[in-house]
Amino acid sequence: MTRMAGSIKGLESFLGTRPDYAEQGSQSVLDAAREFSSVAEGNALATNAGLKAEADIAAAGHWADATAAGAQANSQASMVGGIASGIGGLGAFMPKGGLFGSGGSPGTKASDFDLSRSQFSPGGLFG
């Protein structure tokens, strides 16, 4: 007995099925977009990490500079304080009347700066 192709029951239903190419194409485009999005997000995260590391390094450098400047200012203040203390200690050895016997430091009284006196006229200071 010879069988013909059309004699098998259900053969036409098997030959009539075909894949949905539109759905496959849509899924392919969707997968490519998701992959591109994942790559872009990964690149952004890596760049952000690098920029944050550079910013942290720069901030640490600025903090170190500020700390060094503060330490230098403190050392200069201590040095000036020591000099002022030494000058104050020398003041204890000054005579009670001052260096010029006027009872105070020269140039501290208003009369020291009185121009109505003839200090600058000939014979005013030395006459």
Buried (B, 14 or more C-beta within 10 A) or exposed (E): EEEEEEEEEEEEEEEEEEEEEEEEEEEEEEEEEEEEEEEEEEEEEEEEEEEEEEEEEEEEEEEEEEEEEEEEEEEEEEEEEEEEEEEEEEEEEEEEEEEEEEEEEEEEEEEEEEEEEEEEEEEEEEE
